[in-house]
């Protein structure tokens, strides 16, 4: 009788290279052994020779609850599995109110463990209703990071936290070792620019980018890192779309501060001239999709391994939220759980960057950032058996067959170079390349290790 439940054989992508003709042996929920060449016997063997094997993706920016009764963690977890994502790190800005107290957190944990097909870690936030004192209960309850905003996207659900309150919040959170993540947008400049353009009747497809200048983003990014420097907290800019943002992060890192930085796959794979012209408000994200020249500069920072991690910023708005001819009246964001991995892999390949960068940016680095690296982010022996098989093939992405809550994407028609062929979460297969094959409730809530 075999000692192993599952053996997967293929080319294993590691953070520092590729193990040709490797194998992974799984016992229970964990990787129990690994090697090269002829694998050991197991109750089930998957021969993926000629394909790529990598750890499950950790998507560090997911908004599954931004629209009440529309998606939720359970449905999002189906799209995640189809995209090779085995850990969703969900944002706190749920409708009708955010996760800013222990009761809200406990309710969301229960939802995750009842409805999800893959594992879930959770952000918390702080607001005026529950006060800064709620931070202690959220930390004890198991949040893996905090999220704040310098811009009020939605009153109540997604409020602005002013700089003096951010300073106090950073001070409270710093001893826990959890990251203080901030939506980087200057509110007054944003509103002034939008009002000016609306008054001039300038509200077409290209107006959103012109209203949200790089200065609006970069000033806020600088504030985030300075708050970290003043308080000793781990300061994190959550969606940087400019090369200047990376330069600012590097300045603070060189000075010895705990500065980290994230970009989203759409800022690497879409550009204003081509994709926003074609798709209009479907590509409306905050920050906006930038011109191709800026996109090219972002890739230089990816190639230098200066990014902390890459995320999707997934939110499943229906097209009724994306069809207004006045671009400012449309919702920001779009679905991304299924496209994060194939899009970023494709971009790395197109720029001559090793697949190992994909594993660093989508697996190892986010596991470390969210303090989940004692079990997630790698295929080392003893880690959770979160495994993805990728088939090397070229195809145009078709959102009409997506497992997401919506059937549209700003990546529609984009040629990808890998397809997710199978996904396992903690040793159990979740996705077989076409459908979800496990039951809701397999997913587990993940608490961070102590920093």
TORKOL-4160 file (C-alpha; in steps of 0.2 Angstrom, whole numbers, padded with zeros to 4 digits, m for minus):
451
<pt num="1" X="0000" Y="0000" Z="0000"/>
<pt num="2" X="0007" Y="0017" Z="m0004"/>
<pt num="3" X="0012" Y="0030" Z="0009"/>
<pt num="4" X="0005" Y="0044" Z="m0002"/>
<pt num="5" X="m0012" Y="0050" Z="m0007"/>
<pt num="6" X="m0007" Y="0060" Z="m0022"/>
<pt num="7" X="0008" Y="0061" Z="m0034"/>
<pt num="8" X="0009" Y="0075" Z="m0047"/>
<pt num="9" X="0023" Y="0074" Z="m0060"/>
<pt num="10" X="0029" Y="0088" Z="m0071"/>
<pt num="11" X="0040" Y="0103" Z="m0072"/>
<pt num="12" X="0040" Y="0112" Z="m0056"/>
<pt num="13" X="0041" Y="0131" Z="m0056"/>
<pt num="14" X="0051" Y="0137" Z="m0040"/>
<pt num="15" X="0055" Y="0155" Z="m0035"/>
<pt num="16" X="0073" Y="0153" Z="m0041"/>
<pt num="17" X="0071" Y="0141" Z="m0056"/>
<pt num="18" X="0062" Y="0126" Z="m0064"/>
<pt num="19" X="0064" Y="0108" Z="m0058"/>
<pt num="20" X="0063" Y="0098" Z="m0074"/>
<pt num="21" X="0053" Y="0081" Z="m0073"/>
<pt num="22" X="0050" Y="0084" Z="m0055"/>
<pt num="23" X="0037" Y="0076" Z="m0043"/>
<pt num="24" X="0027" Y="0081" Z="m0028"/>
<pt num="25" X="0020" Y="0068" Z="m0016"/>
<pt num="26" X="0005" Y="0073" Z="m0005"/>
<pt num="27" X="m0001" Y="0065" Z="0011"/>
<pt num="28" X="m0017" Y="0071" Z="0018"/>
<pt num="29" X="m0016" Y="0090" Z="0016"/>
<pt num="30" X="0002" Y="0093" Z="0014"/>
<pt num="31" X="0017" Y="0090" Z="0003"/>
<pt num="32" X="0026" Y="0075" Z="0011"/>
<pt num="33" X="0040" Y="0072" Z="m0001"/>
<pt num="34" X="0047" Y="0078" Z="m0018"/>
<pt num="35" X="0060" Y="0074" Z="m0030"/>
<pt num="36" X="0065" Y="0071" Z="m0049"/>
<pt num="37" X="0063" Y="0057" Z="m0061"/>
<pt num="38" X="0053" Y="0041" Z="m0057"/>
<pt num="39" X="0040" Y="0046" Z="m0043"/>
<pt num="40" X="0034" Y="0035" Z="m0029"/>
<pt num="41" X="0017" Y="0025" Z="m0030"/>
<pt num="42" X="0002" Y="0034" Z="m0023"/>
<pt num="43" X="m0017" Y="0031" Z="m0023"/>
<pt num="44" X="m0019" Y="0044" Z="m0037"/>
<pt num="45" X="m0005" Y="0049" Z="m0049"/>
<pt num="46" X="m0007" Y="0064" Z="m0061"/>
<pt num="47" X="0006" Y="0064" Z="m0075"/>
<pt num="48" X="0008" Y="0082" Z="m0080"/>
<pt num="49" X="0025" Y="0080" Z="m0090"/>
<pt num="50" X="0026" Y="0094" Z="m0102"/>
<pt num="51" X="0016" Y="0105" Z="m0091"/>
<pt num="52" X="0021" Y="0117" Z="m0077"/>
<pt num="53" X="0017" Y="0114" Z="m0059"/>
<pt num="54" X="0017" Y="0129" Z="m0047"/>
<pt num="55" X="0010" Y="0133" Z="m0030"/>
<pt num="56" X="m0007" Y="0140" Z="m0028"/>
<pt num="57" X="m0009" Y="0158" Z="m0031"/>
<pt num="58" X="m0013" Y="0170" Z="m0017"/>
<pt num="59" X="m0023" Y="0185" Z="m0023"/>
<pt num="60" X="m0019" Y="0199" Z="m0011"/>
<pt num="61" X="m0033" Y="0210" Z="m0016"/>
<pt num="62" X="m0051" Y="0203" Z="m0018"/>
<pt num="63" X="m0067" Y="0213" Z="m0016"/>
<pt num="64" X="m0081" Y="0199" Z="m0015"/>
<pt num="65" X="m0093" Y="0208" Z="m0005"/>
<pt num="66" X="m0094" Y="0226" Z="m0012"/>
<pt num="67" X="m0111" Y="0223" Z="m0019"/>
<pt num="68" X="m0124" Y="0215" Z="m0008"/>
<pt num="69" X="m0132" Y="0199" Z="m0014"/>
<pt num="70" X="m0122" Y="0199" Z="m0030"/>
<pt num="71" X="m0106" Y="0188" Z="m0028"/>
<pt num="72" X="m0100" Y="0184" Z="m0010"/>
<pt num="73" X="m0085" Y="0174" Z="m0005"/>
<pt num="74" X="m0092" Y="0157" Z="m0011"/>
<pt num="75" X="m0095" Y="0162" Z="m0029"/>
<pt num="76" X="m0079" Y="0171" Z="m0029"/>
<pt num="77" X="m0070" Y="0156" Z="m0023"/>
<pt num="78" X="m0076" Y="0146" Z="m0039"/>
<pt num="79" X="m0068" Y="0159" Z="m0050"/>
<pt num="80" X="m0053" Y="0159" Z="m0040"/>
<pt num="81" X="m0051" Y="0140" Z="m0042"/>
<pt num="82" X="m0053" Y="0141" Z="m0060"/>
<pt num="83" X="m0039" Y="0154" Z="m0060"/>
<pt num="84" X="m0027" Y="0144" Z="m0050"/>
<pt num="85" X="m0030" Y="0155" Z="m0034"/>
<pt num="86" X="m0030" Y="0144" Z="m0018"/>
<pt num="87" X="m0030" Y="0159" Z="m0006"/>
<pt num="88" X="m0041" Y="0174" Z="m0008"/>
<pt num="89" X="m0036" Y="0189" Z="0003"/>
<pt num="90" X="m0053" Y="0198" Z="0004"/>
<pt num="91" X="m0054" Y="0216" Z="0007"/>
<pt num="92" X="m0065" Y="0223" Z="0021"/>
<pt num="93" X="m0076" Y="0235" Z="0011"/>
<pt num="94" X="m0092" Y="0225" Z="0011"/>
<pt num="95" X="m0109" Y="0231" Z="0007"/>
<pt num="96" X="m0118" Y="0238" Z="0017"/>
<pt num="97" X="m0104" Y="0241" Z="0030"/>
<pt num="98" X="m0086" Y="0236" Z="0032"/>
<pt num="99" X="m0077" Y="0224" Z="0043"/>
<pt num="100" X="m0072" Y="0236" Z="0056"/>
<pt num="101" X="m0077" Y="0226" Z="0072"/>
<pt num="102" X="m0075" Y="0209" Z="0079"/>
<pt num="103" X="m0093" Y="0204" Z="0076"/>
<pt num="104" X="m0092" Y="0208" Z="0058"/>
<pt num="105" X="m0076" Y="0199" Z="0056"/>
<pt num="106" X="m0083" Y="0183" Z="0065"/>
<pt num="107" X="m0098" Y="0183" Z="0053"/>
<pt num="108" X="m0087" Y="0184" Z="0038"/>
<pt num="109" X="m0076" Y="0170" Z="0044"/>
<pt num="110" X="m0092" Y="0159" Z="0046"/>
<pt num="111" X="m0097" Y="0164" Z="0028"/>
<pt num="112" X="m0079" Y="0159" Z="0022"/>
<pt num="113" X="m0079" Y="0142" Z="0030"/>
<pt num="114" X="m0097" Y="0138" Z="0025"/>
<pt num="115" X="m0097" Y="0144" Z="0007"/>
<pt num="116" X="m0079" Y="0143" Z="0000"/>
<pt num="117" X="m0070" Y="0130" Z="m0011"/>
<pt num="118" X="m0053" Y="0138" Z="m0008"/>
<pt num="119" X="m0045" Y="0146" Z="0008"/>
<pt num="120" X="m0048" Y="0164" Z="0013"/>
<pt num="121" X="m0038" Y="0177" Z="0023"/>
<pt num="122" X="m0046" Y="0193" Z="0028"/>
<pt num="123" X="m0042" Y="0211" Z="0029"/>
<pt num="124" X="m0050" Y="0222" Z="0043"/>
<pt num="125" X="m0052" Y="0241" Z="0043"/>
<pt num="126" X="m0056" Y="0254" Z="0056"/>
<pt num="127" X="m0070" Y="0268" Z="0055"/>
<pt num="128" X="m0078" Y="0281" Z="0066"/>
<pt num="129" X="m0093" Y="0270" Z="0071"/>
<pt num="130" X="m0083" Y="0257" Z="0080"/>
<pt num="131" X="m0067" Y="0268" Z="0083"/>
<pt num="132" X="m0049" Y="0264" Z="0083"/>
<pt num="133" X="m0050" Y="0253" Z="0098"/>
<pt num="134" X="m0058" Y="0240" Z="0087"/>
<pt num="135" X="m0041" Y="0236" Z="0081"/>
<pt num="136" X="m0037" Y="0225" Z="0095"/>
<pt num="137" X="m0052" Y="0214" Z="0093"/>
<pt num="138" X="m0049" Y="0212" Z="0074"/>
<pt num="139" X="m0030" Y="0207" Z="0077"/>
<pt num="140" X="m0035" Y="0194" Z="0090"/>
<pt num="141" X="m0049" Y="0188" Z="0078"/>
<pt num="142" X="m0036" Y="0184" Z="0065"/>
<pt num="143" X="m0036" Y="0198" Z="0051"/>
<pt num="144" X="m0020" Y="0197" Z="0041"/>
<pt num="145" X="m0018" Y="0215" Z="0037"/>
<pt num="146" X="m0028" Y="0232" Z="0038"/>
<pt num="147" X="m0034" Y="0242" Z="0024"/>
<pt num="148" X="m0038" Y="0261" Z="0024"/>
<pt num="149" X="m0041" Y="0274" Z="0011"/>
<pt num="150" X="m0036" Y="0292" Z="0008"/>
<pt num="151" X="m0051" Y="0294" Z="m0003"/>
<pt num="152" X="m0070" Y="0291" Z="0001"/>
<pt num="153" X="m0075" Y="0280" Z="m0013"/>
<pt num="154" X="m0092" Y="0276" Z="m0004"/>
<pt num="155" X="m0099" Y="0285" Z="0012"/>
<pt num="156" X="m0099" Y="0273" Z="0026"/>
<pt num="157" X="m0093" Y="0257" Z="0016"/>
<pt num="158" X="m0077" Y="0264" Z="0009"/>
<pt num="159" X="m0073" Y="0280" Z="0019"/>
<pt num="160" X="m0058" Y="0292" Z="0019"/>
<pt num="161" X="m0047" Y="0291" Z="0034"/>
<pt num="162" X="m0039" Y="0307" Z="0037"/>
<pt num="163" X="m0020" Y="0308" Z="0040"/>
<pt num="164" X="m0020" Y="0311" Z="0059"/>
<pt num="165" X="m0031" Y="0296" Z="0061"/>
<pt num="166" X="m0021" Y="0286" Z="0050"/>
<pt num="167" X="m0006" Y="0290" Z="0060"/>
<pt num="168" X="m0014" Y="0284" Z="0076"/>
<pt num="169" X="m0020" Y="0269" Z="0068"/>
<pt num="170" X="m0003" Y="0265" Z="0061"/>
<pt num="171" X="0004" Y="0267" Z="0079"/>
<pt num="172" X="m0009" Y="0255" Z="0086"/>
<pt num="173" X="m0006" Y="0242" Z="0073"/>
<pt num="174" X="0013" Y="0242" Z="0072"/>
<pt num="175" X="0017" Y="0231" Z="0087"/>
<pt num="176" X="0006" Y="0217" Z="0079"/>
<pt num="177" X="0018" Y="0216" Z="0063"/>
<pt num="178" X="0003" Y="0217" Z="0052"/>
<pt num="179" X="0004" Y="0228" Z="0036"/>
<pt num="180" X="m0006" Y="0244" Z="0035"/>
<pt num="181" X="m0012" Y="0245" Z="0017"/>
<pt num="182" X="m0019" Y="0261" Z="0010"/>
<pt num="183" X="m0028" Y="0266" Z="m0006"/>
<pt num="184" X="m0017" Y="0280" Z="m0012"/>
<pt num="185" X="m0028" Y="0294" Z="m0019"/>
<pt num="186" X="m0028" Y="0312" Z="m0014"/>
<pt num="187" X="m0046" Y="0317" Z="m0012"/>
<pt num="188" X="m0046" Y="0335" Z="m0014"/>
<pt num="189" X="m0037" Y="0335" Z="m0030"/>
<pt num="190" X="m0047" Y="0321" Z="m0037"/>
<pt num="191" X="m0063" Y="0330" Z="m0034"/>
<pt num="192" X="m0057" Y="0347" Z="m0041"/>
<pt num="193" X="m0052" Y="0339" Z="m0057"/>
<pt num="194" X="m0068" Y="0329" Z="m0059"/>
<pt num="195" X="m0078" Y="0344" Z="m0056"/>
<pt num="196" X="m0068" Y="0354" Z="m0069"/>
<pt num="197" X="m0070" Y="0341" Z="m0082"/>
<pt num="198" X="m0089" Y="0339" Z="m0079"/>
<pt num="199" X="m0092" Y="0357" Z="m0080"/>
<pt num="200" X="m0083" Y="0357" Z="m0097"/>
<pt num="201" X="m0094" Y="0343" Z="m0103"/>
<pt num="202" X="m0078" Y="0332" Z="m0104"/>
<pt num="203" X="m0084" Y="0315" Z="m0098"/>
<pt num="204" X="m0079" Y="0303" Z="m0112"/>
<pt num="205" X="m0069" Y="0287" Z="m0112"/>
<pt num="206" X="m0053" Y="0296" Z="m0110"/>
<pt num="207" X="m0058" Y="0308" Z="m0096"/>
<pt num="208" X="m0055" Y="0297" Z="m0081"/>
<pt num="209" X="m0037" Y="0295" Z="m0084"/>
<pt num="210" X="m0034" Y="0314" Z="m0086"/>
<pt num="211" X="m0044" Y="0318" Z="m0070"/>
<pt num="212" X="m0033" Y="0305" Z="m0060"/>
<pt num="213" X="m0016" Y="0312" Z="m0064"/>
<pt num="214" X="0000" Y="0303" Z="m0058"/>
<pt num="215" X="0002" Y="0317" Z="m0046"/>
<pt num="216" X="m0014" Y="0313" Z="m0037"/>
<pt num="217" X="m0008" Y="0295" Z="m0034"/>
<pt num="218" X="0011" Y="0299" Z="m0031"/>
<pt num="219" X="0007" Y="0312" Z="m0017"/>
<pt num="220" X="m0004" Y="0299" Z="m0008"/>
<pt num="221" X="0009" Y="0286" Z="m0010"/>
<pt num="222" X="0022" Y="0297" Z="m0002"/>
<pt num="223" X="0011" Y="0301" Z="0013"/>
<pt num="224" X="0008" Y="0282" Z="0016"/>
<pt num="225" X="0027" Y="0279" Z="0017"/>
<pt num="226" X="0030" Y="0294" Z="0028"/>
<pt num="227" X="0017" Y="0288" Z="0040"/>
<pt num="228" X="0026" Y="0271" Z="0041"/>
<pt num="229" X="0042" Y="0280" Z="0044"/>
<pt num="230" X="0035" Y="0290" Z="0058"/>
<pt num="231" X="0026" Y="0276" Z="0067"/>
<pt num="232" X="0037" Y="0260" Z="0063"/>
<pt num="233" X="0022" Y="0252" Z="0055"/>
<pt num="234" X="0023" Y="0241" Z="0039"/>
<pt num="235" X="0017" Y="0254" Z="0026"/>
<pt num="236" X="0009" Y="0247" Z="0010"/>
<pt num="237" X="0003" Y="0255" Z="m0006"/>
<pt num="238" X="m0010" Y="0244" Z="m0012"/>
<pt num="239" X="m0011" Y="0248" Z="m0031"/>
<pt num="240" X="0003" Y="0257" Z="m0039"/>
<pt num="241" X="0001" Y="0261" Z="m0057"/>
<pt num="242" X="0016" Y="0273" Z="m0059"/>
<pt num="243" X="0035" Y="0270" Z="m0060"/>
<pt num="244" X="0037" Y="0285" Z="m0048"/>
<pt num="245" X="0028" Y="0275" Z="m0035"/>
<pt num="246" X="0041" Y="0262" Z="m0035"/>
<pt num="247" X="0055" Y="0275" Z="m0034"/>
<pt num="248" X="0046" Y="0282" Z="m0018"/>
<pt num="249" X="0045" Y="0264" Z="m0011"/>
<pt num="250" X="0064" Y="0261" Z="m0015"/>
<pt num="251" X="0069" Y="0277" Z="m0006"/>
<pt num="252" X="0060" Y="0272" Z="0010"/>
<pt num="253" X="0067" Y="0255" Z="0009"/>
<pt num="254" X="0085" Y="0261" Z="0007"/>
<pt num="255" X="0082" Y="0272" Z="0022"/>
<pt num="256" X="0078" Y="0256" Z="0032"/>
<pt num="257" X="0059" Y="0258" Z="0033"/>
<pt num="258" X="0046" Y="0243" Z="0031"/>
<pt num="259" X="0039" Y="0250" Z="0015"/>
<pt num="260" X="0030" Y="0238" Z="0003"/>
<pt num="261" X="0022" Y="0240" Z="m0014"/>
<pt num="262" X="0009" Y="0231" Z="m0025"/>
<pt num="263" X="0003" Y="0233" Z="m0042"/>
<pt num="264" X="m0011" Y="0225" Z="m0051"/>
<pt num="265" X="m0011" Y="0214" Z="m0067"/>
<pt num="266" X="m0021" Y="0226" Z="m0077"/>
<pt num="267" X="m0008" Y="0240" Z="m0075"/>
<pt num="268" X="0004" Y="0228" Z="m0082"/>
<pt num="269" X="m0006" Y="0221" Z="m0096"/>
<pt num="270" X="m0018" Y="0235" Z="m0102"/>
<pt num="271" X="m0014" Y="0252" Z="m0108"/>
<pt num="272" X="m0025" Y="0268" Z="m0111"/>
<pt num="273" X="m0022" Y="0270" Z="m0130"/>
<pt num="274" X="m0027" Y="0253" Z="m0135"/>
<pt num="275" X="m0038" Y="0245" Z="m0121"/>
<pt num="276" X="m0047" Y="0259" Z="m0114"/>
<pt num="277" X="m0051" Y="0266" Z="m0131"/>
<pt num="278" X="m0058" Y="0249" Z="m0135"/>
<pt num="279" X="m0067" Y="0244" Z="m0119"/>
<pt num="280" X="m0071" Y="0262" Z="m0112"/>
<pt num="281" X="m0078" Y="0261" Z="m0094"/>
<pt num="282" X="m0075" Y="0242" Z="m0093"/>
<pt num="283" X="m0057" Y="0247" Z="m0090"/>
<pt num="284" X="m0061" Y="0260" Z="m0077"/>
<pt num="285" X="m0051" Y="0256" Z="m0062"/>
<pt num="286" X="m0043" Y="0266" Z="m0048"/>
<pt num="287" X="m0029" Y="0271" Z="m0052"/>
<pt num="288" X="m0033" Y="0273" Z="m0070"/>
<pt num="289" X="m0026" Y="0262" Z="m0084"/>
<pt num="290" X="m0010" Y="0272" Z="m0089"/>
<pt num="291" X="m0002" Y="0275" Z="m0106"/>
<pt num="292" X="0009" Y="0262" Z="m0114"/>
<pt num="293" X="0025" Y="0271" Z="m0110"/>
<pt num="294" X="0021" Y="0271" Z="m0091"/>
<pt num="295" X="0016" Y="0252" Z="m0093"/>
<pt num="296" X="0033" Y="0249" Z="m0100"/>
<pt num="297" X="0041" Y="0257" Z="m0086"/>
<pt num="298" X="0032" Y="0247" Z="m0073"/>
<pt num="299" X="0039" Y="0231" Z="m0081"/>
<pt num="300" X="0056" Y="0237" Z="m0077"/>
<pt num="301" X="0052" Y="0237" Z="m0059"/>
<pt num="302" X="0045" Y="0219" Z="m0061"/>
<pt num="303" X="0060" Y="0213" Z="m0069"/>
<pt num="304" X="0071" Y="0220" Z="m0055"/>
<pt num="305" X="0060" Y="0211" Z="m0043"/>
<pt num="306" X="0056" Y="0227" Z="m0034"/>
<pt num="307" X="0037" Y="0223" Z="m0032"/>
<pt num="308" X="0031" Y="0215" Z="m0016"/>
<pt num="309" X="0017" Y="0206" Z="m0025"/>
<pt num="310" X="0005" Y="0208" Z="m0040"/>
<pt num="311" X="m0014" Y="0206" Z="m0037"/>
<pt num="312" X="m0031" Y="0207" Z="m0046"/>
<pt num="313" X="m0041" Y="0220" Z="m0037"/>
<pt num="314" X="m0056" Y="0209" Z="m0042"/>
<pt num="315" X="m0074" Y="0215" Z="m0040"/>
<pt num="316" X="m0088" Y="0208" Z="m0050"/>
<pt num="317" X="m0098" Y="0223" Z="m0055"/>
<pt num="318" X="m0112" Y="0220" Z="m0067"/>
<pt num="319" X="m0112" Y="0229" Z="m0084"/>
<pt num="320" X="m0126" Y="0240" Z="m0078"/>
<pt num="321" X="m0112" Y="0248" Z="m0067"/>
<pt num="322" X="m0101" Y="0250" Z="m0083"/>
<pt num="323" X="m0112" Y="0257" Z="m0097"/>
<pt num="324" X="m0115" Y="0276" Z="m0093"/>
<pt num="325" X="m0108" Y="0287" Z="m0107"/>
<pt num="326" X="m0102" Y="0299" Z="m0093"/>
<pt num="327" X="m0087" Y="0289" Z="m0087"/>
<pt num="328" X="m0087" Y="0297" Z="m0070"/>
<pt num="329" X="m0104" Y="0289" Z="m0066"/>
<pt num="330" X="m0097" Y="0271" Z="m0068"/>
<pt num="331" X="m0091" Y="0260" Z="m0055"/>
<pt num="332" X="m0072" Y="0257" Z="m0053"/>
<pt num="333" X="m0065" Y="0239" Z="m0055"/>
<pt num="334" X="m0068" Y="0223" Z="m0063"/>
<pt num="335" X="m0067" Y="0204" Z="m0062"/>
<pt num="336" X="m0050" Y="0197" Z="m0061"/>
<pt num="337" X="m0048" Y="0181" Z="m0051"/>
<pt num="338" X="m0048" Y="0170" Z="m0067"/>
<pt num="339" X="m0036" Y="0181" Z="m0077"/>
<pt num="340" X="m0023" Y="0186" Z="m0064"/>
<pt num="341" X="m0012" Y="0170" Z="m0066"/>
<pt num="342" X="m0013" Y="0168" Z="m0085"/>
<pt num="343" X="m0011" Y="0186" Z="m0089"/>
<pt num="344" X="0004" Y="0189" Z="m0078"/>
<pt num="345" X="0012" Y="0173" Z="m0084"/>
<pt num="346" X="0009" Y="0179" Z="m0102"/>
<pt num="347" X="0016" Y="0196" Z="m0098"/>
<pt num="348" X="0032" Y="0189" Z="m0090"/>
<pt num="349" X="0034" Y="0178" Z="m0105"/>
<pt num="350" X="0032" Y="0192" Z="m0117"/>
<pt num="351" X="0045" Y="0203" Z="m0108"/>
<pt num="352" X="0058" Y="0189" Z="m0107"/>
<pt num="353" X="0055" Y="0187" Z="m0088"/>
<pt num="354" X="0057" Y="0169" Z="m0080"/>
<pt num="355" X="0041" Y="0160" Z="m0074"/>
<pt num="356" X="0050" Y="0160" Z="m0057"/>
<pt num="357" X="0045" Y="0178" Z="m0056"/>
<pt num="358" X="0027" Y="0173" Z="m0057"/>
<pt num="359" X="0029" Y="0161" Z="m0042"/>
<pt num="360" X="0038" Y="0175" Z="m0032"/>
<pt num="361" X="0025" Y="0188" Z="m0036"/>
<pt num="362" X="0009" Y="0178" Z="m0035"/>
<pt num="363" X="0014" Y="0165" Z="m0022"/>
<pt num="364" X="0029" Y="0167" Z="m0011"/>
<pt num="365" X="0029" Y="0185" Z="m0009"/>
<pt num="366" X="0011" Y="0187" Z="m0004"/>
<pt num="367" X="0012" Y="0173" Z="0008"/>
<pt num="368" X="0026" Y="0182" Z="0017"/>
<pt num="369" X="0018" Y="0199" Z="0016"/>
<pt num="370" X="0002" Y="0192" Z="0024"/>
<pt num="371" X="0011" Y="0181" Z="0037"/>
<pt num="372" X="0005" Y="0165" Z="0029"/>
<pt num="373" X="0022" Y="0158" Z="0024"/>
<pt num="374" X="0022" Y="0145" Z="0037"/>
<pt num="375" X="0010" Y="0135" Z="0026"/>
<pt num="376" X="0007" Y="0144" Z="0010"/>
<pt num="377" X="0016" Y="0151" Z="m0005"/>
<pt num="378" X="0028" Y="0137" Z="m0009"/>
<pt num="379" X="0028" Y="0118" Z="m0013"/>
<pt num="380" X="0041" Y="0114" Z="0000"/>
<pt num="381" X="0039" Y="0098" Z="0011"/>
<pt num="382" X="0027" Y="0102" Z="0025"/>
<pt num="383" X="0018" Y="0116" Z="0016"/>
<pt num="384" X="0000" Y="0115" Z="0011"/>
<pt num="385" X="m0003" Y="0105" Z="m0005"/>
<pt num="386" X="m0010" Y="0120" Z="m0015"/>
<pt num="387" X="m0005" Y="0114" Z="m0032"/>
<pt num="388" X="m0009" Y="0122" Z="m0049"/>
<pt num="389" X="m0005" Y="0113" Z="m0066"/>
<pt num="390" X="m0003" Y="0125" Z="m0081"/>
<pt num="391" X="m0005" Y="0119" Z="m0099"/>
<pt num="392" X="0006" Y="0129" Z="m0111"/>
<pt num="393" X="m0006" Y="0134" Z="m0125"/>
<pt num="394" X="m0011" Y="0150" Z="m0134"/>
<pt num="395" X="m0029" Y="0155" Z="m0133"/>
<pt num="396" X="m0040" Y="0171" Z="m0133"/>
<pt num="397" X="m0048" Y="0173" Z="m0116"/>
<pt num="398" X="m0067" Y="0171" Z="m0117"/>
<pt num="399" X="m0077" Y="0178" Z="m0102"/>
<pt num="400" X="m0093" Y="0171" Z="m0108"/>
<pt num="401" X="m0087" Y="0154" Z="m0101"/>
<pt num="402" X="m0081" Y="0161" Z="m0085"/>
<pt num="403" X="m0085" Y="0154" Z="m0068"/>
<pt num="404" X="m0086" Y="0172" Z="m0061"/>
<pt num="405" X="m0102" Y="0180" Z="m0056"/>
<pt num="406" X="m0101" Y="0191" Z="m0071"/>
<pt num="407" X="m0097" Y="0186" Z="m0089"/>
<pt num="408" X="m0087" Y="0201" Z="m0095"/>
<pt num="409" X="m0069" Y="0206" Z="m0094"/>
<pt num="410" X="m0057" Y="0219" Z="m0100"/>
<pt num="411" X="m0046" Y="0205" Z="m0105"/>
<pt num="412" X="m0059" Y="0199" Z="m0117"/>
<pt num="413" X="m0050" Y="0193" Z="m0133"/>
<pt num="414" X="m0032" Y="0194" Z="m0125"/>
<pt num="415" X="m0021" Y="0180" Z="m0130"/>
<pt num="416" X="m0014" Y="0171" Z="m0115"/>
<pt num="417" X="0000" Y="0158" Z="m0116"/>
<pt num="418" X="m0005" Y="0146" Z="m0102"/>
<pt num="419" X="m0021" Y="0139" Z="m0096"/>
<pt num="420" X="m0026" Y="0132" Z="m0079"/>
<pt num="421" X="m0028" Y="0114" Z="m0081"/>
<pt num="422" X="m0031" Y="0109" Z="m0063"/>
<pt num="423" X="m0031" Y="0116" Z="m0045"/>
<pt num="424" X="m0029" Y="0108" Z="m0028"/>
<pt num="425" X="m0031" Y="0116" Z="m0011"/>
<pt num="426" X="m0024" Y="0107" Z="0004"/>
<pt num="427" X="m0023" Y="0091" Z="m0006"/>
<pt num="428" X="m0040" Y="0091" Z="m0012"/>
<pt num="429" X="m0044" Y="0094" Z="m0031"/>
<pt num="430" X="m0055" Y="0109" Z="m0033"/>
<pt num="431" X="m0055" Y="0112" Z="m0052"/>
<pt num="432" X="m0052" Y="0100" Z="m0066"/>
<pt num="433" X="m0049" Y="0112" Z="m0080"/>
<pt num="434" X="m0068" Y="0114" Z="m0084"/>
<pt num="435" X="m0078" Y="0113" Z="m0068"/>
<pt num="436" X="m0077" Y="0114" Z="m0049"/>
<pt num="437" X="m0076" Y="0097" Z="m0042"/>
<pt num="438" X="m0076" Y="0099" Z="m0023"/>
<pt num="439" X="m0089" Y="0105" Z="m0011"/>
<pt num="440" X="m0092" Y="0122" Z="m0004"/>
<pt num="441" X="m0086" Y="0122" Z="0014"/>
<pt num="442" X="m0069" Y="0115" Z="0010"/>
<pt num="443" X="m0061" Y="0132" Z="0011"/>
<pt num="444" X="m0053" Y="0137" Z="0028"/>
<pt num="445" X="m0051" Y="0154" Z="0036"/>
<pt num="446" X="m0032" Y="0157" Z="0038"/>
<pt num="447" X="m0025" Y="0166" Z="0053"/>
<pt num="448" X="m0008" Y="0174" Z="0051"/>
<pt num="449" X="0007" Y="0168" Z="0060"/>
<pt num="450" X="0014" Y="0179" Z="0074"/>
<pt num="451" X="0027" Y="0192" Z="0066"/>
